Amino acid sequence: MTVFNTYLKIIKKQYPMILIYLGITLFFAIFTTSTSTDNVTSYVAEKPTITIINNDEDTKFLQNFKSYIAENAKILEIENNEEKLADALFYGETDLIMIIPQGYTQKFLNGENPQIEMKKSTASYSTFSQMLLEKYLNIAKAYNIAGMTEDEIINKINEDLKNVVEVKVENKLDTGMLGKVRFYYNFANYGFLVLCIYIASIVIREFNELKIKRRNLISRTSYKKINFQILLGNATLAFGIWILYVAISIVLYSDIMFTTNGMWFIINSLIFCITAMTIGTFIGNIVKNKDAINGVVNVIALGSSFICGSFVPQEYLPDFVLKLARVLPSYWFISNNNTIAATTNFTTEIIKNICIYMIVVLAFSTIFIFANNLVSKSRRKSEK
């Protein structure tokens, strides 16, 4: 195991830089999760604000309609002035303005299809407000078609609206803590890439030094055994880095890590860590300048972390950036983390999708191993 021992000696020389990278990545991973905004464990519904401009008579039908709106939203009175209404929408004072035309009630009861003009803001509440309107009117239309009177329609609508289905979500998992674990493992993308690529490339670069290569050539150890021992060193190193990250996550988030979600986080990170090490091995074989390795490491680790969703969540990234990110293994690793964090019931379909993404990450690893073999063969030919 001479080569493996040499591998370890090279690692010892790089301890200061390794500890610096390790300290920085772990600090920011833990700091990011401790300050993440995913720690919300409860939800409080907020009513939208609606303005109703009634150009019709104050009929019983419209009075009941206003009462229904008042129960589900805040009603803001604004003067029927085009400029003031536009300002209210622009400055977010109201989410939706409903303008009821003259003669609306009579036309509606006569079976016609009069339209209520709606002016919406860009807020998401405006869509909910529109749904409130459509829900009431759709029920009213059904009873109107049945030939009921105005009073009968109102009574039937009120009865139907009282029948509210209570939805109870039973989830023993702390969704806020799941969000923190997601941030931790998404940020680990940067840590795995920095450490694995830097260490592997430095070691490979050392073994490619002319003096060491000549010693290996005259030694009794075959070239295949040398490669195997270097591979063993890389695998041991990747496993050690992965174990460290997993151990810290268990200490910080034990409630989550001993669940099904935690198991998938761990498996997903192991597969990505292996891929990160193959990337590092490939870079070590193509980068000849030892001083250039730091620059290459930062470009790859930072670049892929930014565009793949490690630092900024994928849901906030533009579509064209995410399409570009698909050519990198980090995208699939982080997408899997997001799926795992959002899942409370691991169905066969969800597990299948998670496994497919893991296979994609392993496919990248295979590509880099193949490319590394091509580079090694071409180097051996040129040195003969």
C-alpha positions as CSV (number, residue, x, y, z in Angstrom):
1,M,0.0,0.0,0.0
2,T,2.9,2.3,-0.7
3,V,0.9,4.5,-3.1
4,F,-2.0,4.8,-0.5
5,N,0.5,5.8,2.2
6,T,2.0,8.4,-0.2
7,Y,-1.6,9.6,-0.8
8,L,-2.1,10.2,2.9
9,K,1.3,12.0,3.2
10,I,0.2,14.4,0.5
11,I,-3.1,15.0,2.3
12,K,-1.2,15.8,5.5
13,K,0.8,18.6,3.7
14,Q,-2.5,20.1,2.6
15,Y,-4.1,20.1,6.1
16,P,-4.1,23.9,6.6
17,M,-5.9,24.6,3.3
18,I,-8.3,21.7,3.8
19,L,-9.2,23.0,7.3
20,I,-9.7,26.5,6.0
21,Y,-12.1,25.2,3.3
22,L,-13.8,22.9,5.7
23,G,-14.3,25.6,8.3
24,I,-15.6,28.1,5.8
25,T,-18.1,25.7,4.2
26,L,-19.4,24.3,7.5
27,F,-19.7,27.7,9.1
28,F,-21.8,29.1,6.2
29,A,-23.9,25.9,5.9
30,I,-24.8,26.0,9.6
31,F,-25.2,29.8,9.6
32,T,-27.5,29.7,6.6
33,T,-29.8,27.1,8.1
34,S,-30.0,28.9,11.4
35,T,-31.1,32.1,9.8
36,S,-33.3,30.5,7.0
37,T,-36.8,31.7,6.5
38,D,-38.2,28.2,6.3
39,N,-38.7,28.0,10.1
40,V,-42.3,28.9,9.9
41,T,-44.4,26.2,11.6
42,S,-47.8,27.8,11.4
43,Y,-49.9,29.6,8.8
44,V,-52.4,32.3,9.4
45,A,-54.8,33.1,6.6
46,E,-55.1,36.8,5.7
47,K,-58.2,38.2,4.1
48,P,-57.8,40.0,0.8
49,T,-59.1,43.5,0.3
50,I,-62.0,44.1,-2.1
51,T,-63.7,47.3,-3.3
52,I,-67.3,47.0,-4.6
53,I,-68.6,49.7,-6.9
54,N,-72.4,49.1,-7.2
55,N,-74.1,51.0,-10.1
56,D,-77.2,48.9,-9.6
57,E,-80.0,49.2,-7.1
58,D,-79.3,47.9,-3.6
59,T,-81.3,44.7,-4.1
60,K,-81.6,41.8,-1.7
61,F,-79.4,39.7,-4.0
62,L,-76.6,42.2,-4.0
63,Q,-77.0,42.9,-0.2
64,N,-76.5,39.1,0.4
65,F,-73.6,39.1,-2.0
66,K,-71.9,41.9,-0.1
67,S,-72.4,40.1,3.2
68,Y,-70.8,37.0,1.8
69,I,-67.8,39.1,0.6
70,A,-67.5,40.8,4.0
71,E,-67.3,37.4,5.7
72,N,-64.4,36.3,3.5
73,A,-62.6,39.6,2.7
74,K,-62.1,43.1,3.8
75,I,-64.3,45.6,2.0
76,L,-62.6,49.0,1.3
77,E,-64.9,51.9,0.3
78,I,-63.4,54.1,-2.4
79,E,-65.1,56.9,-4.3
80,N,-66.2,55.9,-7.8
81,N,-63.5,57.9,-9.5
82,E,-61.3,56.3,-12.2
83,E,-58.1,57.9,-11.0
84,K,-58.6,57.1,-7.3
85,L,-59.5,53.5,-8.2
86,A,-56.4,53.1,-10.3
87,D,-54.2,54.6,-7.5
88,A,-55.7,52.2,-5.0
89,L,-54.8,49.2,-7.2
90,F,-51.3,50.6,-7.9
91,Y,-50.4,51.3,-4.3
92,G,-51.8,48.0,-3.1
93,E,-54.6,49.5,-1.0
94,T,-57.1,47.0,-2.6
95,D,-56.6,43.7,-4.3
96,L,-59.7,43.7,-6.5
97,I,-62.3,46.2,-7.7
98,M,-65.7,44.8,-8.6
99,I,-67.8,47.2,-10.7
100,I,-71.4,46.0,-10.8
101,P,-73.3,47.5,-13.9
102,Q,-76.7,49.0,-13.7
103,G,-79.6,46.6,-14.0
104,Y,-77.4,43.7,-13.1
105,T,-79.7,41.9,-10.6
106,Q,-82.7,42.0,-12.9
107,K,-80.8,40.8,-15.9
108,F,-79.3,38.0,-13.8
109,L,-82.6,36.8,-12.5
110,N,-84.0,36.9,-16.0
111,G,-81.5,34.3,-17.1
112,E,-79.2,36.7,-18.9
113,N,-75.4,36.7,-18.4
114,P,-74.5,40.2,-17.2
115,Q,-70.8,40.6,-16.4
116,I,-69.2,42.2,-13.4
117,E,-66.2,44.3,-14.4
118,M,-63.1,43.4,-12.4
119,K,-59.9,45.3,-12.0
120,K,-57.1,43.2,-10.4
121,S,-53.8,44.1,-8.8
122,T,-50.7,42.1,-9.3
123,A,-51.0,40.5,-5.8
124,S,-51.9,36.8,-5.5
125,Y,-54.9,37.9,-3.4
126,S,-56.6,39.2,-6.4
127,T,-57.0,35.7,-7.9
128,F,-58.5,34.5,-4.6
129,S,-60.9,37.4,-4.6
130,Q,-62.0,36.5,-8.1
131,M,-62.6,32.9,-6.9
132,L,-64.9,34.2,-4.1
133,L,-67.0,36.1,-6.7
134,E,-67.2,33.1,-9.1
135,K,-68.1,30.7,-6.3
136,Y,-71.1,32.8,-5.2
137,L,-72.4,33.5,-8.7
138,N,-72.0,29.9,-9.9
139,I,-74.2,28.7,-7.1
140,A,-76.7,31.5,-7.8
141,K,-76.8,30.6,-11.5
142,A,-77.6,26.9,-10.7
143,Y,-80.6,27.9,-8.5
144,N,-81.7,30.6,-11.0
145,I,-81.9,28.0,-13.8
146,A,-84.1,25.9,-11.5
147,G,-86.7,28.7,-11.6
148,M,-86.4,29.8,-8.0
149,T,-87.3,33.3,-6.8
150,E,-84.8,35.9,-5.5
151,D,-85.5,35.0,-1.8
152,E,-85.3,31.3,-2.5
153,I,-82.0,31.7,-4.3
154,I,-80.6,33.7,-1.4
155,N,-81.7,31.2,1.2
156,K,-80.2,28.3,-0.8
157,I,-76.9,30.1,-1.4
158,N,-76.6,30.8,2.3
159,E,-77.3,27.1,3.2
160,D,-74.7,25.9,0.7
161,L,-72.0,28.3,1.9
162,K,-72.4,27.1,5.4
163,N,-71.3,23.6,4.4
164,V,-67.6,24.1,4.7
165,V,-65.4,21.0,4.5
166,E,-62.9,20.9,7.3
167,V,-59.5,19.8,6.1
168,K,-57.1,18.4,8.7
169,V,-53.5,17.7,7.8
170,E,-51.8,15.2,10.0
171,N,-48.1,15.6,9.7
172,K,-45.8,14.8,12.6
173,L,-42.8,16.2,10.8
174,D,-41.7,19.7,11.7
175,T,-41.8,21.4,8.3
176,G,-39.7,24.3,9.5
177,M,-36.9,21.9,10.5
178,L,-37.3,20.1,7.2
179,G,-36.7,23.4,5.5
180,K,-33.5,23.9,7.5
181,V,-32.2,20.5,6.6
182,R,-32.9,21.3,3.0
183,F,-30.9,24.5,3.2
184,Y,-28.1,22.6,5.0
185,Y,-27.8,19.9,2.3
186,N,-28.3,22.3,-0.6
187,F,-25.4,24.4,0.8
188,A,-23.4,21.1,1.2
189,N,-23.3,21.1,-2.6
190,Y,-20.6,23.9,-2.3
191,G,-18.8,22.1,0.5
192,F,-18.6,18.8,-1.3
193,L,-17.4,20.4,-4.5
194,V,-14.8,22.6,-2.9
195,L,-13.3,19.9,-0.6
196,C,-13.5,16.9,-3.0
197,I,-12.3,18.8,-6.1
198,Y,-9.5,20.6,-4.3
199,I,-8.1,17.6,-2.4
200,A,-8.5,15.1,-5.3
201,S,-7.0,17.5,-7.9
202,I,-4.0,18.3,-5.6
203,V,-3.3,14.7,-5.0
204,I,-3.5,13.7,-8.6
205,R,-1.4,16.7,-9.6
206,E,1.3,15.5,-7.1
207,F,1.3,12.0,-8.6
208,N,1.6,13.5,-12.1
209,E,4.9,15.2,-11.0
210,L,7.7,13.9,-13.2
211,K,9.9,12.7,-10.3
212,I,7.0,10.7,-8.7
213,K,6.0,9.3,-12.1
214,R,9.5,8.0,-12.7
215,R,9.6,6.3,-9.3
216,N,6.3,4.6,-10.0
217,L,7.5,3.4,-13.4
218,I,10.6,1.7,-12.0
219,S,8.7,0.2,-9.0
220,R,7.3,-3.3,-8.9
221,T,3.8,-1.9,-8.5
222,S,1.8,-2.1,-11.7
223,Y,0.2,1.0,-13.2
224,K,-3.3,-0.5,-12.5
225,K,-2.5,-1.1,-8.9
226,I,-1.2,2.5,-8.6
227,N,-4.5,3.8,-10.0
228,F,-6.5,1.5,-7.8
229,Q,-4.7,2.7,-4.6
230,I,-5.2,6.4,-5.7
231,L,-8.9,5.5,-6.3
232,L,-9.1,3.9,-2.9
233,G,-7.6,7.1,-1.4
234,N,-10.1,9.3,-3.2
235,A,-13.0,7.0,-2.1
236,T,-11.8,7.1,1.6
237,L,-11.5,10.8,1.5
238,A,-14.9,11.3,-0.1
239,F,-16.4,9.0,2.5
240,G,-14.7,10.9,5.3
241,I,-16.0,14.3,4.1
242,W,-19.5,12.8,3.6
243,I,-19.5,11.2,7.1
244,L,-18.5,14.6,8.6
245,Y,-21.4,16.5,7.0
246,V,-23.9,13.8,7.8
247,A,-22.7,13.6,11.5
248,I,-23.1,17.4,11.9
249,S,-26.6,17.2,10.4
250,I,-27.5,14.5,12.8
251,V,-26.3,16.6,15.7
252,L,-28.2,19.7,14.6
253,Y,-31.3,18.1,13.2
254,S,-31.7,14.7,14.9
255,D,-35.5,14.8,14.8
256,I,-35.4,14.9,11.0
257,M,-32.3,12.8,10.2
258,F,-33.8,9.7,11.9
259,T,-36.8,9.7,9.6
260,T,-37.5,8.6,6.0
261,N,-36.7,12.1,4.8
262,G,-33.4,12.1,6.6
263,M,-32.5,8.7,5.1
264,W,-33.1,10.1,1.6
265,F,-31.0,13.2,2.3
266,I,-28.1,11.0,3.4
267,I,-28.3,8.7,0.4
268,N,-28.6,11.6,-2.0
269,S,-25.6,13.4,-0.5
270,L,-23.4,10.3,-0.7
271,I,-24.1,9.8,-4.4
272,F,-23.3,13.5,-5.1
273,C,-20.1,13.3,-3.0
274,I,-18.9,10.4,-5.1
275,T,-19.5,12.4,-8.2
276,A,-17.7,15.5,-6.8
277,M,-14.7,13.3,-6.2
278,T,-14.7,12.0,-9.8
279,I,-14.8,15.7,-11.0
280,G,-11.8,16.4,-8.8
281,T,-9.9,13.5,-10.2
282,F,-10.6,14.6,-13.7
283,I,-9.5,18.2,-13.0
284,G,-6.3,17.0,-11.3
285,N,-5.4,15.2,-14.6
286,I,-6.1,18.2,-16.9
287,V,-4.8,21.1,-14.8
288,K,-1.0,21.2,-15.1
289,N,-0.4,24.4,-13.1
290,K,-0.6,23.7,-9.3
291,D,-1.4,27.4,-8.5
292,A,-4.3,27.3,-11.0
293,I,-6.2,24.6,-9.0
294,N,-7.5,27.0,-6.4
295,G,-9.0,29.2,-9.1
296,V,-10.6,26.3,-11.0
297,V,-12.0,24.9,-7.7
298,N,-13.7,28.3,-6.9
299,V,-15.0,28.8,-10.4
300,I,-16.6,25.3,-10.5
301,A,-17.9,25.2,-6.9
302,L,-19.2,28.8,-6.7
303,G,-20.5,28.9,-10.3
304,S,-22.5,25.6,-10.0
305,S,-23.7,26.5,-6.5
306,F,-25.1,29.9,-7.7
307,I,-26.9,28.7,-10.8
308,C,-28.1,25.4,-9.5
309,G,-29.9,26.6,-6.3
310,S,-27.4,26.1,-3.5
311,F,-27.2,29.7,-2.4
312,V,-30.4,31.0,-4.0
313,P,-33.4,28.6,-3.9
314,Q,-34.3,27.1,-7.3
315,E,-37.8,28.6,-7.1
316,Y,-36.3,32.1,-7.2
317,L,-34.1,31.5,-10.2
318,P,-35.1,32.4,-13.7
319,D,-36.2,29.6,-16.0
320,F,-33.3,30.1,-18.5
321,V,-30.8,29.8,-15.6
322,L,-32.4,26.5,-14.5
323,K,-32.4,25.2,-18.0
324,L,-28.7,26.0,-18.2
325,A,-28.1,24.3,-14.8
326,R,-29.5,21.0,-16.0
327,V,-26.1,20.2,-17.6
328,L,-24.5,20.1,-14.1
329,P,-24.9,17.4,-11.5
330,S,-25.5,20.0,-8.8
331,Y,-28.9,20.8,-10.3
332,W,-30.1,17.2,-9.9
333,F,-28.7,16.8,-6.4
334,I,-30.4,20.0,-5.2
335,S,-33.7,19.2,-7.0
336,N,-33.7,15.9,-5.2
337,N,-33.2,17.7,-1.8
338,N,-36.1,20.0,-2.6
339,T,-38.3,17.0,-3.4
340,I,-37.3,15.2,-0.3
341,A,-38.0,18.2,1.9
342,A,-41.4,18.7,0.4
343,T,-42.5,15.1,0.8
344,T,-44.4,13.7,3.8
345,N,-45.6,10.5,2.1
346,F,-43.1,8.7,0.0
347,T,-45.2,7.0,-2.6
348,T,-43.8,4.7,-5.3
349,E,-43.9,7.5,-7.9
350,I,-42.0,10.0,-5.7
351,I,-39.3,7.4,-4.8
352,K,-39.0,6.5,-8.5
353,N,-38.4,10.2,-9.3
354,I,-35.8,10.6,-6.5
355,C,-34.0,7.4,-7.8
356,I,-34.0,8.7,-11.4
357,Y,-32.3,11.9,-10.3
358,M,-29.7,9.9,-8.3
359,I,-29.0,7.9,-11.4
360,V,-28.5,11.1,-13.4
361,V,-26.0,12.2,-10.8
362,L,-24.2,8.9,-11.1
363,A,-24.3,9.2,-14.9
364,F,-22.2,12.4,-14.5
365,S,-19.8,10.4,-12.4
366,T,-19.4,7.8,-15.1
367,I,-18.8,10.5,-17.7
368,F,-16.0,12.0,-15.7
369,I,-14.4,8.6,-15.0
370,F,-14.5,7.9,-18.8
371,A,-13.1,11.3,-19.6
372,N,-10.4,10.8,-16.9
373,N,-9.4,7.5,-18.5
374,L,-9.1,9.1,-21.9
375,V,-6.8,11.9,-20.5
376,S,-4.7,9.3,-18.6
377,K,-4.2,7.2,-21.8
378,S,-3.3,10.1,-23.9
379,R,-0.7,11.3,-21.3
380,R,0.9,7.9,-21.1
381,K,1.2,7.7,-24.9
382,S,2.8,11.2,-25.0
383,E,5.3,10.3,-22.3
384,K,6.4,7.1,-24.0
